[in-house]
Amino acid sequence: MSGLLGFLIALLAVAALLRIDFFFYLFYLIAGVALLGRAWAQRAARSLACERRYPGRVFWGERPLVELTIRNRGLLPVLWLQVHDSLPIQVRSPNFYQQVVSLGPREALTLSYQLDCRRRGYYPLGPLALESGDLLGTARIAIDCPRADTLVVYPRIIPLAGLRLPSRTMYGSLPSRQRIFEDPARILGLRDYVPGDSLRHIAWKSSAALGRLQVRRLEPSVALETAIMLDLCRGSYSPMRLWVATELAIVVAASVANWLVERRQAVGLATNGCDPLAAAEGAAGQPPAKPPRKGRLALMALLDLLARVEMAEGTTPLAALLRREAGRLPWGATLVVITGRVDEALFDALASSRRAGLSAALISVDPGPDFAALRRRAARIGVPSFEVWEETDLERGCLAAGGAA
Amino acid sequence: MKLFRPGEAGRILLVAAMMAALALSAGELAARLVPGFDPTLLALLAFLVALEGTATDRLARQFPEAGLRLRLHLVEWVVIVAALRLVLSLSQGSAALAADLGLWLAQPLRLFDAGLAAAAALLAMTWWLGVQMARCLEALGPQPESPPPADSAAYYAWLTRPQEDSRGECWERLRRLVLAGGLLLLVCSGLARQDLALALSLRHPAIAGIVGNALLYCALGLALLSQGHYAMLRARWQRQDVPVARPLGRRWAVLAVAFTALVAAAVLLLPARPSLAVFGAAWAALQALFFWATQLAALALMALGYLLNLILSLFGVKPAPEGARSEPLAVPTPQPQPEVAPADWWQAIQGLVLWAAIAAVLIYALAHFVRERRELWRLLAARGGPLGWLGATLVALWRWLAGAGHAAGRRWRTLVARRPSAARPEARRGPRWPRPRTVRERMRLLYLLSLRETARLGRPRRAADTPYEYAQRVAPELAEGREELQGLTQAFVEARYSRHDPPPAQVGPLTAAYRRLRRACRRMLGRSGT
């Protein structure tokens, strides 16, 4: 621009000295092209609006389409516009999307690109940076779209072949083998009366029709009001399997929650990991526990948390978390403890919860070589324990048959 | 290697047209000094010189040796100066050209005069500006990616090279060149229309009317700067792998033209005379200020002189009387020497020699000029339109001239062969070698020349011999020059089969080795002959 300014001054001097009208017109022309071109680019840039459309929450493995709509609301065309959208490397490689476009007056342009969501997480999308300029390169205009969008990629959910969890909550929807939990609403059939049967179970209409006393056979059932205790403390995992095991723990928690919600059971979640959203809002970073709730909405809330939560260091130990959350659960509820290594404090907490009337199951995703001894010890206090090494273990049904109480 | 990239021709034509406008304005100025001079032909020549200069500059960069490049440019300038001489005379009319031709034949030194020097300087400036602008445009565009072979060490260096971008500097340089050329054009155009002495007084009337070449230069300059900026952006996007929407280039051009036309239309509504009035008023104010400042200074000097006079009179010193001043020394004027008229025969010999030298230089330059730009002629001939027609005509003309030359040569050789005294053994002449241009070609030529020397010894290379086999077979039979032959063989194999370009520094030692081998062979030949 300085060279152009010098040229214009010299042109003006020549025009004034030689008194040639046309040189003044040339001066006006060049100055006009430079200044008006600059003003044009700036004004056109101010009338730009951009919008990003995408599904805010996606499941693991999905490939959502992101649409960037850039709208020129003004009457001046945009000569060139470089669009640069920054993206997390976990969902797109290379971690940006770029395009150069040109927009006419009142024109809207939609650019689209695909993400590849193969890692759960809570990701920021953007910022979207736009750059434009004028004809002669005297102005370079950067336009920032400050709105930050986020994308939640849910953890992978593996359909479980089965899940053997103990429960003491009567009158649920899950069949049980313990006859103490017979449910009068679930009639299996009729049989002949034998002395000792309760008179309340006699089917009077059937007895009248058959001419002998008939008794209703009732199916025992339990309800699983489950709280998942997810341990994401760095110290609970061996350094070799730190990242693999913590991600596996989250997958196990998501799969268990999904299995329970599919069977219309209430499920809650408490974890000692770090929630970046909570940390951004000024909290300590540890998310508040989610009490057991039924239904899809409850599952989505749990998956949201499981998508965001990250491993933490120096956080509340799982035993302390277990003691704190066990006090808030109703009698008969089931604790599913997902952790890496089991220490004495955790055993004590499990035993206390058992004494308080809760059922518990232990799932280790980073089992040590002494897991067999641990399993026997847990069985002595009535806690079934399972070991999961990898995600395919869940598909093979290790949670249905692996744990012997 | 192609001289021009696709889509570049338009920008180079823009540059050439700008140079033509610049030359036209300088020609207009010259027309004031030389009445009857028509600057149109000079502008046309400047257009062609700018085009040719760009092509030659690119051609010269393909030659590794400075000597070859120098020869190329010397040949180019001989042709340009010859064309300029004709154009300068033709610009004053065909009668003037005919008169000049007669004068030149009689006095060849009259070919060179101040007008030619000034016009050549002007053409040199437009040539340089055109070449520099074309270089900037070339640097602004996308650079061809030519990675070294994947199995070489240079490949890793190429892969991990820093992504430097010097296009910003090129862009600034292009802008400076365009603006500097524009300023020069405005000054020339202005002075062609206005007397400088009158202009400095600022009391002359304003001049109305359109200055066509200034308008053309400004419009083309704006278009060039716009296109240069676009090329720079395209190259940056290409380097960053940013996809560009397809209609951008077309839209850029349309918007640039429409916007400039719109601004030009708006500018026409603005007045110019009030601006002149403002400057006139400013100049008057400046003059008044200057007048009062000089008056004040004179007053101060008078007061100072009076004070000094008073002080000197106090000390009794009197100023010298007016009549005591010494007269200046008279400088003797040189006496005119009688001119000695040279003899006519001496002038004739001088003219003959001079014309022979001029003709030789011109023929040599023209032949090389055409031969070295074969690719350019082919390129032009392949294009359609007037340029294609011009190229095809040049190619046809060259073929005709070459055919005529060969025929004349054959006839001459036949005539000479009839004379027994002029007959020369054909074997002594040896084959005609193609002129080497690259280092690789020079190395191959040196090897072939050394083969000729060893063949003269009676040891020709057989068709089945590989270079190494031949060297192994012949070297023991040489009394001296074995190492030279092996070195030449090694260099030939490298130049012939290697994928890497040999360094130019290798040519010098190889030439020396060839000369030693040739001396050795000739000594052996002499000994065997005796």
Chai-1 contact restraints between the chains, C-beta under 6 A:
chainA,res_idxA,chainB,res_idxB,connection_type,confidence,min_distance_angstrom,max_distance_angstrom,comment,restraint_id
A,G3,B,R175,contact,1.0,0.0,6.0,A-B,restraint_1
A,G3,B,R176,contact,1.0,0.0,6.0,A-B,restraint_2
A,G3,B,L179,contact,1.0,0.0,6.0,A-B,restraint_3
A,F7,B,L179,contact,1.0,0.0,6.0,A-B,restraint_4
A,A10,B,L183,contact,1.0,0.0,6.0,A-B,restraint_5
A,V14,B,L186,contact,1.0,0.0,6.0,A-B,restraint_6
A,V14,B,G190,contact,1.0,0.0,6.0,A-B,restraint_7
A,A16,B,F279,contact,1.0,0.0,6.0,A-B,restraint_8
A,L17,B,A199,contact,1.0,0.0,6.0,A-B,restraint_9
A,L18,B,G190,contact,1.0,0.0,6.0,A-B,restraint_10
A,L18,B,Q194,contact,1.0,0.0,6.0,A-B,restraint_11
A,L18,B,A199,contact,1.0,0.0,6.0,A-B,restraint_12
A,R19,B,A206,contact,1.0,0.0,6.0,A-B,restraint_13
A,R19,B,L276,contact,1.0,0.0,6.0,A-B,restraint_14
A,I20,B,G190,contact,1.0,0.0,6.0,A-B,restraint_15
A,I20,B,I207,contact,1.0,0.0,6.0,A-B,restraint_16
A,D21,B,A206,contact,1.0,0.0,6.0,A-B,restraint_17
A,D21,B,A208,contact,1.0,0.0,6.0,A-B,restraint_18
A,D21,B,A272,contact,1.0,0.0,6.0,A-B,restraint_19
A,F22,B,I210,contact,1.0,0.0,6.0,A-B,restraint_20
A,F22,B,V211,contact,1.0,0.0,6.0,A-B,restraint_21
A,F24,B,A272,contact,1.0,0.0,6.0,A-B,restraint_22
A,F24,B,S275,contact,1.0,0.0,6.0,A-B,restraint_23
A,Y25,B,V267,contact,1.0,0.0,6.0,A-B,restraint_24
A,L26,B,C218,contact,1.0,0.0,6.0,A-B,restraint_25
A,Y28,B,V267,contact,1.0,0.0,6.0,A-B,restraint_26
A,Y28,B,L270,contact,1.0,0.0,6.0,A-B,restraint_27
A,L29,B,A264,contact,1.0,0.0,6.0,A-B,restraint_28
A,L29,B,V267,contact,1.0,0.0,6.0,A-B,restraint_29
A,G32,B,V263,contact,1.0,0.0,6.0,A-B,restraint_30
A,G32,B,V267,contact,1.0,0.0,6.0,A-B,restraint_31
A,V33,B,L222,contact,1.0,0.0,6.0,A-B,restraint_32
A,V33,B,T260,contact,1.0,0.0,6.0,A-B,restraint_33
A,V33,B,V263,contact,1.0,0.0,6.0,A-B,restraint_34
A,L36,B,V263,contact,1.0,0.0,6.0,A-B,restraint_35
A,L79,B,L255,contact,1.0,0.0,6.0,A-B,restraint_36
A,Q98,B,V242,contact,1.0,0.0,6.0,A-B,restraint_37
A,Q99,B,P243,contact,1.0,0.0,6.0,A-B,restraint_38
A,V100,B,W237,contact,1.0,0.0,6.0,A-B,restraint_39
A,V100,B,V242,contact,1.0,0.0,6.0,A-B,restraint_40
A,V100,B,V244,contact,1.0,0.0,6.0,A-B,restraint_41
A,V101,B,A245,contact,1.0,0.0,6.0,A-B,restraint_42
A,S102,B,L248,contact,1.0,0.0,6.0,A-B,restraint_43
A,S102,B,R251,contact,1.0,0.0,6.0,A-B,restraint_44
A,L135,B,S226,contact,1.0,0.0,6.0,A-B,restraint_45
A,L135,B,A256,contact,1.0,0.0,6.0,A-B,restraint_46
A,L136,B,L225,contact,1.0,0.0,6.0,A-B,restraint_47
A,G137,B,H229,contact,1.0,0.0,6.0,A-B,restraint_48
